[in-house]
Amino acid sequence: MATLQDIGVSAGINILSAFVFFIIFAILRLQPFNDRVYFSKWYLKGLRSSPSRGGAFAQRFVNLDFRSYVKFLNWMPEALKMPEPELIDHAGLDSVVYLRIYWLGLKIFAPIAVLAWAVLVPVNWTNNTLEMAKQLRNVTSSDIDKLSVSNIPEYSMRFWTHIVMAYAFTIWTCYVLMKEYETIANMRLQFVASEARRPDQFTVLVRNVPPDADESVSELVEHFFLVNHPDHYLTHQVVCNANKLADLVKKKKKLQNWLDYYQLKYARKNSQRIMVKLGFLGLWGQKVDAIEHYIAEIDKISKEISKEREEVVNDPKSIMPAAFVSFKTRWAAAVCAQTQQTRNPTQWLTEWAPEPRDVFWSNLAIPYVSLTVRRLIMHVAFFFLTFFFIIPIAFVQSLATIEGIVKVAPFLKVIVEDKFMKSVIQGFLPGIALKLFLAFLPSILMIMSKFEGFTSISSLERRAAFRYYIFNLVNVFLASVITGAAFEQLNSFLNQSPNQIPKTIGVAIPMKATFFITYIMVDGWAGVAGEILMLKPLIMFHLKNAFLVKTEKDREEAMDPGSIGFNTGEPRIQLYFLLGLVYAPVTPMLLPFILVFFALAYIVYRHQIINVYNQEYESAAAFWPDVHGRVIAALIISQLLLMGLLGTKHAALAAPFLIALPVLTIGFHHFCKGRYEPAFIRYPLQEAMMKDTLESAREPNLNLKGYLQNAYIHPVFKGDEDDDDIDDKLGKFEDEAIIVPTKRQSRRNTPAPSRISGEDSPSLPFSGKLV
Amino acid sequence: MATLQDIGVSAGINILSAFVFFIIFAILRLQPFNDRVYFSKWYLKGLRSSPSRGGAFAQRFVNLDFRSYVKFLNWMPEALKMPEPELIDHAGLDSVVYLRIYWLGLKIFAPIAVLAWAVLVPVNWTNNTLEMAKQLRNVTSSDIDKLSVSNIPEYSMRFWTHIVMAYAFTIWTCYVLMKEYETIANMRLQFVASEARRPDQFTVLVRNVPPDADESVSELVEHFFLVNHPDHYLTHQVVCNANKLADLVKKKKKLQNWLDYYQLKYARKNSQRIMVKLGFLGLWGQKVDAIEHYIAEIDKISKEISKEREEVVNDPKSIMPAAFVSFKTRWAAAVCAQTQQTRNPTQWLTEWAPEPRDVFWSNLAIPYVSLTVRRLIMHVAFFFLTFFFIIPIAFVQSLATIEGIVKVAPFLKVIVEDKFMKSVIQGFLPGIALKLFLAFLPSILMIMSKFEGFTSISSLERRAAFRYYIFNLVNVFLASVITGAAFEQLNSFLNQSPNQIPKTIGVAIPMKATFFITYIMVDGWAGVAGEILMLKPLIMFHLKNAFLVKTEKDREEAMDPGSIGFNTGEPRIQLYFLLGLVYAPVTPMLLPFILVFFALAYIVYRHQIINVYNQEYESAAAFWPDVHGRVIAALIISQLLLMGLLGTKHAALAAPFLIALPVLTIGFHHFCKGRYEPAFIRYPLQEAMMKDTLESAREPNLNLKGYLQNAYIHPVFKGDEDDDDIDDKLGKFEDEAIIVPTKRQSRRNTPAPSRISGEDSPSLPFSGKLV
């Protein structure tokens, strides 16, 4: 049992370590040679280039201006300075709304913490149940338990305070959630309606085009939409199965890069011939002239590419039964995306086209029946993954003992039986299988989502996030509260009565408070502080820079800024919401720790989003209904657990009063779903019409067809300038990439973000605070 | 324990009573004075009129043609003769699809019964577990139990037969369900696409029109749709709150009827003055001249009506924030109904307009928030109704004893304490509260649906049916299997583990087989046979005819043909599906009884639909997804119970094999939902476009606006010819009622339905068997 003092010491250590991380970060980020790691966002946007070649050699790598070290925590206020509308412009709506999840945590838990400390802590503290228990039955208890509901005797009337507080917490949480949902729905609508013309506003993804004996997919699509949307159809792009072509193009790019490298080397070495070996890693094999070899290779692969491209374009089999259909107006696209086209609802499925960069190309051709089957299989697989993953891992672990190793590989016996090695292996092996599994889990979940057949990267991530959340709930939260593997829990839950389950968990809740406080500090505080160091990308960048980087392009590619990572990040935040809501009425002691986490994470991630993370796609906050739903789920779990806990405390009248809470919360959820969710699924016609009218007034002679024609070509056809003849044949695939206009061009090469946020941002349709 | 013989006797009695019902029916229906009761559908369609006044007096009332009595079961083949397309034309798609529910029962259970008797009965019979038990432990058992799974010893390998059979039954049921869903979806689409032009094809119901300070609702609606559907908007009709006006009109009609009556009497009595008393029921009060009095009264109420009408039309407060908006094409209406109009999804809600006669007018103006709250309240209320209804009823019953009566009304003491009366009361009272409650339950559920705010009668009935099904499942099925009131079950389920519940019920299932066989015979066989007698409408008609009918119009109104009554009928059928599926692998003995029920009910209801029932609305089989879903639910329940039962039989390997069944069934349900349900919710654009194109080619000069202008006026404004000035002011409310064209006019006065069905029916777009 940890005392308050223990917690204090632990908190001190964790705060200190976070502080150390920040100091290291402050030093590292000021060094020019780390510039690409800590300001990668600006490089990606083309607003910052490598440190100038001029100046002293040392200054190119190390910052010698000591004044800049003094204000080493300056990045924090800097991160908070950039106003929200500018941040949307800079990093996209997804990032901004993602930050608002942390902000939501602060808004929910700050008043709850104040209220809980003002009311519940005194109520809990002024009892002596635990002291009595100590004296009578020699039961040990910590100071923290004195602050919790455990300190209140059975049958006490004081439980009414907890019930009233549970109501207050629920009402406040729901109120904040509703306000936030409203704000974000408005932000999304405003974002969608904002100035920039985007191809996905005019385009609908059509899937499951039925096979036709007489017409090609392209003709069929054209005819169908000319007939059924006669006044609105503009153009379409069929989807090619270009996976093989994409591989070839990738290979060619690699060869080209080697060629560049050797040509550079050749120039430097004063035109000496450079020989390379062709075998594994250039270590053996026939020696040839490098430049000649690569030129020949590139030539060969270019021919292959043009052949494959010819095939993709001409072979009807490589055309997938899917197409991106564009309309003359946003109104018509909105209509087509929201309606059913034919009497068979598994054919001609229409949905909003995702952003071009958000499309997950290889899933576009999955037929309907297959989708249902895949979904079912994945549900079952996920069930087993969640509840039984520990079984194969335990099996692997049982093999991975020293005896096991010796059995399989007797030649290792000498090494293994060394005393030092033995202890290392014994300390290291047992956990390794589990840790490897947990490290790969997000990837496994992403693969499962891909198999399920989602057509956009954003929806893949949303599904993976949902599964990761469930996995965490079962295997982190529940497994920590009632110790035992998930399948044991499952078994005991199947054999327990439904009203016993909340009691079992509820009783264990107050006892686990110290554990979760430590968890929040280690995983939350230190984890967040560690995130800002970008340790892995930093090391990888310098390793690559030292050994692999051959050209400037390579250096560009050596940057690994990462992205928000919704599929892992959001479920982790949700765990803190769950902990906060569950412990608020039980052990208010935990709330300040949650608050510190949310505040710290908000600042750190805001900084990262401004300076580091790359924006991979823009789904316009399509994930918010999921976030909202999970907080509601956490709220209901907390209510059920409180019911269970008070049930065991014989607070007789509590149950009927508490049972209303989940019912009301579910009602609230339904209300929010109906009121706000459509903004995330459908596109109101009024908005579309307004925007169309505005545009036609402003640009009456806009060549929309030209604008849309190439928006949705497979990425492999983009940016190729060397096969014009094929492009002519394709007709639709032209060379210019679609440029989404950015307002930031005037600021090219602005040295540091810090100055920008001080400037006035251009007036946007957003007001600072959206209601 | 009932033996096979007992069951045989019981079956004999029930078959005999059904036979007696049929004979009585055959005699009654041939009497001309019952004509309006047994052929009311034909009267309602105007295809039959009262028996001719000519001929012998007796012949007008009694059928003296003895030859017609010989073939007294002739109505059965007659009922089956009318082909489906003609039946759709005659009684609507709803009725035909309703009949297909019984047909579905036959299709599912006939092969299952054959298979079960061929495989399961021998497997069960050739054991001696029960006999052994009889000898060893003196456990009694009946022959029926020997045919059931109870006769198989624990740990037996024979359970594999049951598992394989469970798979076979599931696969067969799912196959039939899928085929049927497909057929009915096609029927619905074909029906919607069929020749007749209907106002609801062009019309969308718009609700929650936001309040506007400057414009009236009508202007607002017009402007909104002119802006947002500029090329398609045609016209609209606002919804008036005419509930008070409707009352007044009803009152006037009644007075007019009395006036007619007295004028008739006056004419018959050779112009003697007729005096009436004004007091209660004409028993006391001031005596006045009847004709003069009623003329004055009608005059008064007419003035009131015109004043109220003026008010409804001119007072903006009486205009509800809802409107029926009509479009130029079906395509545009389909678009508007399926899309979201504004960024606030609680305003400008659009949905398909129900058929004019299907509209539930008083619910059109409920705002969105209120709807959510009402729904939540009704869910909670229904939960309590289902599980705790027995408590107030038990309380009433405890009061309704003889002692209770004497206490409340001492003056009844003499009567009550009479020995004969005492026994009557004691036999009668205890059940009366429950029986009254059960009789009123469907009405209570309908009121709950109305409160919930559905806008069409069909959706009201669907919701009521869902609730009635749940109620039956809990209070008939579960309460019979594990005897005890619902709330006791609820309590025991809350305290039992989830995998114990199927066991508890599963074990009880085979023991209740005889009870349910009797139930099927009494409630099913005799109930269906009783339905054809139309006893209540028959008695009511003759009572009204004798005492109340004053004019020919009254006689028209004295007919009470009733309707299918989806809200009570369908849940009752579902109980038989549930019983059949649950008992198929357990006690196959029950299946033939189910089959007889479905066959009998099919014939009887087909006859009733052709000859008796009135069609109140046409929802184009919108209820089928509910029917499908409930059969799936019954299937899953049956699988879980079988799992529970085999679990107690220690059929160790059974569980993992059976657990896949519900998972697969749920997967199948999701597939069907995605594949077929959209046909019942959305209207494909291709269909709409096809129909529009056809129509514009056929009738290029159609005045659609004229056709649609009055389709959706409140029924109270329809058919009034006496207030033309007001109508002019209203502008939109004209007198002619919308006539949905019928092909049957050429058959006016066809004497009996029997001849019709023999004729060739006009060729319809339906083929006899739709796939």
Interface residues (C-beta under 8 A of the other chain):
Chain A: A185 N186 L189 F224 V227 N228 H229 D231 W331 A334 V335 Q338 T339 Q340 Q341 T342 R343 P345 T346 W348 Y368 V369 T372 V373 R375 L376 V380 F493 L494 N495 Q496 S497 P498 N499 Q500 V663 L664 G667 H670 F671 G674 R675 Y676 E677 P678 A679 R682 Y683 P684 L685 Q686 E687 M689
Chain B: A185 N186 L189 V227 N228 H229 D231 W331 A334 V335 Q338 T339 Q340 Q341 T342 R343 P345 T346 W348 Y368 V369 T372 V373 R375 L376 V380 F493 L494 N495 Q496 S497 P498 N499 Q500 V663 L664 G667 H670 F671 G674 R675 Y676 E677 P678 A679 R682 Y683 P684 L685 Q686 E687 M689
